[in-house]
Amino acid sequence: MSDTTTTRGWRPSRTMKIVAVIVVLIAWTAMANSWTDKNCTLMQGYRFVISHGGSPDRDQGCEDEPGGPEYTDQYYG
């Protein structure tokens, strides 16, 4: 064995990285879709998953407003 050979730690393959990204996107979409049950749009759901840390609580949701649905902590739907 030569002195120039170095051992590297384990690294995920390209396929494993792609599968991991797909799994994360599926989970993100599932959580964002749970916001649509609270009268939010899917795009709002994606944003709320990031800003609120996941699916909505019982009292979170969107209410109809003249300019479109808006986030509220006082959802009763």
C-alpha positions in Angstrom: 0.0 0.0 0.0 1.4 3.4 -1.0 1.6 6.4 1.3 -0.5 8.5 -1.1 -3.6 6.3 -0.6 -6.0 7.8 1.9 -9.1 6.3 3.2 -12.3 8.2 3.0 -15.4 7.9 5.1 -18.6 6.5 3.7 -20.4 8.7 1.2 -23.9 8.3 -0.2 -24.1 7.5 -3.9 -25.9 9.7 -6.4 -28.9 7.4 -6.4 -29.2 7.5 -2.7 -29.1 11.3 -2.7 -31.9 11.4 -5.4 -34.0 9.0 -3.5 -33.6 11.0 -0.3 -34.6 14.2 -2.0 -37.7 12.5 -3.5 -38.7 11.2 -0.1 -38.3 14.7 1.5 -40.4 16.2 -1.3 -43.2 13.6 -0.9 -43.3 14.2 2.9 -43.3 18.0 2.4 -46.2 17.7 -0.1 -48.2 15.5 2.3 -47.8 18.0 5.1 -48.6 20.9 2.8 -51.7 19.1 1.6 -52.9 18.9 5.2 -53.1 22.7 5.1 -55.6 22.5 2.2 -58.0 20.8 4.6 -58.0 24.1 6.5 -58.9 26.2 3.4 -55.4 27.2 2.5 -54.0 26.9 -1.0 -51.3 24.2 -1.6 -48.7 26.9 -2.2 -49.6 28.5 1.2 -49.3 25.0 2.6 -45.8 24.6 1.4 -44.8 27.9 3.0 -46.6 27.1 6.3 -44.9 23.7 6.6 -41.6 25.5 6.7 -42.7 28.5 8.8 -44.8 26.6 11.3 -42.9 23.3 11.4 -45.3 20.9 9.8 -49.0 20.2 9.7 -51.5 22.7 11.2 -52.7 22.5 14.7 -56.4 22.3 15.5 -56.8 26.1 15.7 -54.7 27.0 12.7 -55.9 27.5 9.1 -56.8 30.1 6.5 -60.0 32.2 6.4 -61.6 33.6 3.2 -60.7 37.3 2.8 -61.5 39.6 -0.2 -57.9 39.3 -1.3 -57.9 35.5 -0.9 -57.3 33.1 2.0 -55.1 34.4 4.8 -53.5 32.6 7.7 -55.0 32.8 11.2 -54.4 31.3 14.6 -58.1 31.5 15.3 -59.5 29.0 12.7 -62.9 27.4 13.6 -63.7 25.4 10.4 
